Amino acid sequence: MFGWDGVGQAPNLAYAATIPALAFMMFQAAFAIITPSLIVGAFVERIKFASFLIFTGLWATFVYDPVAHWVWGVGGWLRMMGLLDFAGGTVVHITAGFSALAIAMVIGKRIGYGKDNMEPSNIPLVVLGAVLLWFGWFGFNGGSALGANGIAVQAFVTTNISGATAALVWMILSWLHRRPSVLGVATGAVVGLAAITPASGFVSPMAAMAIGSVAAVISYYMILLRMHIRIDESLDVFACHGMGSFWGVVATGIFASKAINPAGANGLLLGNPGLVWTQLFAALVVAGFSFVVTYVLATLIDLFVGLRVNKNEEMVGLDISQHAESV
């Protein structure tokens, strides 16, 4: 298909029989670029712009592309095992989350981490970003049905329910530990949205509530653990996307129902425990592969190009030092 050879207005029956191949290509391109953009949260305020560009190109080629083929491609080995991933729990969120942890370990902490005040500087923009993400998630998850049909509506509803439930549970957890915050609600919503991504077209609304609730608990305490061991993974991509969707992939094996999506499979609650093991195995493989390859790529880039800006550039800020711009 090099140069869009054979990718035109007619559907590709092997991948998307209900929409033009060009539309499917653009849809998949959106997945392919949103995934490395999630990893940015791991190294904000520290990375050279040139190194960021190199990393993104190499990462997309050596991590994202292979996993996308394993999970969704014709002949992909995880797909042939029976893995269910409706909209990218393994392909997008586990890869990004575990890769974020790896590159954060390579690039190191921000100057002043653990000493200076590094609280969020603009909560309204955080909320705006969360709202835009939430709305966009309907397109990713609902759109993965590749048509305006019942499966798309199912994914739409379960996506919303999981995000809302996780936001509520996160608010309660933060209230129990200290005090509720809108930042916590926004974070919880993203966790719930990441967790439901692999399951959205296969599970019921009640299952979506369970998935979102458990995801919030897992991710909340993973953030506390990350803080305890003092890894500076700035936006908690690992805890929120990586671990949230890791649970979501496994939970798909628990709650999936062929009554909801005949193209899927029944899960543990409907008498098929084998699906849980398939989902868990795939999640572990993708997590391990993403972490190891990303760690190697980041180490090589650091060795030959240098990942991190110097101290003065970091103190001035990357907007000015890398781009001669200010906000």
C-alpha positions in Angstrom: 0.0 0.0 0.0 3.0 2.3 -0.3 2.0 5.7 -1.5 -1.6 4.8 -0.9 -1.5 2.2 -3.6 -5.0 0.6 -3.6 -6.2 2.9 -0.8 -9.1 4.8 -2.3 -12.8 5.4 -2.1 -13.7 1.7 -2.1 -13.8 -0.2 1.2 -11.0 -2.6 2.0 -12.8 -5.8 2.8 -10.1 -7.2 5.0 -10.1 -4.2 7.4 -13.1 -1.9 7.0 -15.9 -3.2 4.8 -18.4 -0.5 5.7 -16.4 2.7 5.0 -14.0 3.9 2.3 -10.4 2.8 2.7 -9.2 6.4 2.7 -11.6 7.1 5.7 -10.2 4.1 7.5 -6.7 5.2 6.8 -7.3 8.7 8.3 -9.0 7.1 11.3 -6.0 4.9 12.0 -3.6 7.7 11.4 -5.4 9.6 14.2 -4.7 6.6 16.5 -1.1 6.5 15.4 -0.4 10.1 16.2 -2.4 10.4 19.4 -0.4 7.5 21.0 3.1 9.0 21.0 1.6 12.4 22.0 0.4 10.8 25.2 4.0 9.9 26.1 4.9 13.6 26.0 3.5 13.8 29.6 6.5 11.8 30.8 9.2 14.2 29.8 7.7 17.7 29.6 10.0 20.5 30.4 13.2 18.4 29.9 13.6 17.1 26.3 15.4 18.6 23.3 13.0 19.3 20.5 15.2 17.5 17.9 15.4 14.4 20.2 11.6 14.5 20.7 11.1 14.3 16.9 13.6 11.5 16.5 12.1 9.6 19.4 8.5 10.0 18.0 9.5 8.6 14.6 11.5 5.7 16.0 8.9 4.9 18.6 6.0 4.9 16.1 8.0 2.6 13.9 9.4 0.1 16.4 6.7 0.1 19.1 3.3 1.3 17.8 3.4 -0.2 14.4 4.3 -3.8 15.4 1.7 -3.8 18.3 -1.0 -2.4 16.0 -0.3 -5.2 13.6 -0.2 -7.9 16.3 -3.6 -6.8 17.6 -5.6 -5.5 14.6 -3.7 -6.6 11.5 -4.7 -9.5 9.3 -2.5 -12.3 10.5 -1.5 -10.5 13.7 -0.6 -13.2 16.2 -2.5 -11.6 19.2 -5.6 -11.2 17.0 -5.4 -14.8 16.0 -5.1 -15.8 19.7 -8.5 -14.2 20.2 -7.5 -11.0 21.9 -10.4 -8.4 22.1 -9.3 -4.8 21.9 -12.2 -2.7 20.5 -10.5 0.7 20.3 -6.9 0.5 21.4 -6.5 -0.5 25.1 -3.3 -2.4 24.2 -2.3 -0.6 21.0 -2.7 2.9 22.4 -2.8 3.1 26.1 -0.7 0.2 27.4 2.0 1.1 24.8 2.0 4.8 25.7 1.8 4.2 29.5 4.6 1.7 29.8 6.7 3.6 27.3 6.2 6.8 29.3 7.5 5.0 32.4 10.6 3.9 30.5 11.6 7.2 29.0 10.9 9.0 32.3 13.5 6.6 34.0 16.0 7.4 31.2 15.7 11.2 31.1 15.6 11.7 34.9 13.8 14.1 37.2 13.1 17.7 36.6 15.4 20.2 38.3 13.8 20.9 41.7 11.6 17.8 41.7 10.5 17.0 45.2 11.7 20.4 46.5 10.1 23.2 44.4 6.3 23.7 44.1 5.3 22.0 40.9 1.5 22.2 41.3 -0.6 22.6 38.1 -0.6 26.2 37.0 -3.9 26.5 35.2 -6.8 24.4 36.4 -9.3 25.8 33.9 -7.1 24.7 31.0 -6.9 21.2 32.6 -10.7 21.0 32.7 -10.9 22.3 29.1 -8.4 19.6 28.0 -10.3 16.9 29.9 -13.6 17.9 28.3 -12.0 17.9 24.8 -10.5 14.5 25.5 -13.8 13.1 26.8 -15.6 14.3 23.7 -12.9 13.1 21.4 -13.0 9.7 23.0 -16.6 9.2 21.7 -15.1 9.5 18.2 -12.3 7.0 18.9 -14.4 4.4 20.7 -17.7 4.8 18.9 -16.0 5.3 15.6 -14.2 1.9 16.0 -17.6 0.3 15.1 -16.9 1.7 11.6 -20.5 2.7 11.1 -23.5 4.4 12.7 -25.0 1.3 14.2 -25.8 -0.4 17.5 -22.2 -1.3 18.4 -21.2 2.3 17.9 -24.0 3.4 20.3 -23.0 0.7 22.8 -19.4 2.0 22.7 -20.6 5.6 23.1 -22.7 4.8 26.2 -20.1 2.6 27.9 -17.4 5.1 27.3 -19.4 7.9 28.9 -20.4 5.7 31.9 -16.9 4.5 32.6 -15.4 8.0 32.5 -18.1 9.4 34.7 -17.9 6.6 37.2 -14.1 6.8 37.5 -14.3 10.6 37.9 -16.8 10.1 40.8 -14.7 7.3 42.5 -11.5 9.4 42.1 -13.2 12.4 43.8 -14.2 10.1 46.7 -10.7 8.7 47.0 -9.1 12.1 47.0 -11.7 13.3 49.6 -10.8 10.3 51.9 -7.1 11.1 51.6 -7.2 14.8 51.8 -9.8 16.9 49.9 -11.8 16.6 46.6 -10.6 18.6 43.6 -11.6 19.3 40.1 -8.1 18.2 39.0 -8.8 14.8 40.6 -12.2 14.6 38.8 -10.5 15.3 35.5 -7.8 12.8 36.1 -10.3 10.1 37.1 -12.4 10.7 34.0 -9.3 10.2 31.8 -8.6 7.0 33.7 -12.1 5.7 33.2 -12.0 6.5 29.5 -8.7 4.7 29.1 -9.9 1.7 30.9 -13.1 1.2 28.9 -11.3 1.7 25.5 -10.6 -2.0 24.9 -14.0 -3.1 26.2 -16.3 -0.4 25.0 -17.9 -2.3 22.1 -18.1 -5.6 24.0 -19.6 -4.9 27.4 -22.8 -3.6 29.1 -23.3 -0.3 30.8 -23.2 -2.0 34.2 -19.9 -3.6 33.3 -18.6 -0.2 32.3 -19.4 1.1 35.8 -17.4 -1.7 37.3 -14.5 -1.2 34.9 -14.4 2.6 35.6 -14.6 2.1 39.4 -11.8 -0.4 39.7 -9.6 1.6 37.2 -9.9 4.7 39.4 -8.7 2.8 42.5 -5.8 1.1 40.7 -4.6 4.3 39.1 -5.0 6.4 42.2 -2.8 4.2 44.2 -0.3 3.7 41.4 0.2 7.4 41.4 0.9 7.3 45.2 3.4 4.5 44.6 5.1 6.4 41.8 5.4 9.4 44.1 6.8 7.3 46.9 9.6 5.8 44.7 10.2 9.3 43.3 10.0 8.7 39.6 9.2 12.0 37.8 6.7 10.9 35.3 5.1 14.3 35.2 1.5 13.7 34.0 1.2 10.1 35.2 0.7 8.6 31.8 1.8 5.2 33.2 -0.6 5.2 36.1 -3.6 6.6 34.2 -3.3 5.3 30.7 -1.0 2.3 31.2 -2.4 0.8 34.3 -6.0 2.0 33.7 -6.1 0.3 30.3 -4.1 -2.8 31.5 -7.1 -3.4 33.9 -9.5 -2.6 31.1 -7.9 -5.2 28.8 -8.2 -7.9 31.5 -11.7 -6.7 32.4 -12.8 -7.2 28.8 -12.0 -10.9 29.4 -14.4 -10.8 32.4 -17.3 -8.9 31.1 -17.4 -9.4 27.3 -20.7 -10.7 25.9 -21.5 -12.0 22.4 -25.1 -10.9 23.0 -23.8 -7.3 22.9 -21.3 -7.9 20.0 -21.5 -11.2 18.1 -18.1 -10.5 16.6 -16.5 -10.7 20.1 -16.6 -13.5 22.6 -18.1 -14.3 26.0 -16.0 -13.6 29.0 -15.5 -15.1 32.4 -19.0 -14.2 33.7 -20.6 -16.0 30.8 -18.6 -19.2 31.2 -15.4 -18.5 29.3 -12.5 -18.1 31.7 -10.0 -18.7 28.9 -10.6 -15.2 27.5 -9.3 -13.7 30.7 -6.0 -15.5 30.3 -5.8 -14.4 26.7 -6.4 -10.8 27.6 -3.9 -10.9 30.5 -1.2 -12.6 28.4 -1.6 -9.9 25.7 -1.5 -7.1 28.2 1.7 -8.4 29.8 3.4 -9.0 26.4 2.5 -5.5 25.1 3.5 -3.8 28.4 6.8 -5.6 28.5 7.6 -5.1 24.8 6.7 -1.4 25.0 8.8 -0.8 28.1 11.9 -2.6 26.9 12.0 -1.2 23.4 11.3 2.3 24.6 14.0 2.1 27.2 16.5 1.0 24.5 15.4 3.7 22.1 15.6 6.4 24.7 19.1 5.2 25.8 20.4 5.1 22.3 19.1 8.6 21.5 20.6 9.9 24.7 23.9 8.3 23.8 24.1 9.6 20.3 22.1 12.9 20.3 21.3 13.6 23.9 17.8 13.5 25.2 17.8 16.4 27.7 18.4 20.1 27.4 21.1 21.7 29.6 20.4 23.1 33.0 20.1 26.7 31.9 17.7 25.8 29.1 15.5 23.9 31.5 15.5 26.7 34.0 14.5 29.3 31.3 11.9 27.0 30.0 11.6 25.1 26.7 9.2 27.6 25.1 12.0 30.2 25.1 15.1 28.0 24.9 13.9 25.7 22.2 11.5 27.8 20.2 12.1 31.5 21.1 8.4 31.8 22.0 6.6 32.7 25.3 3.1 32.4 26.4 
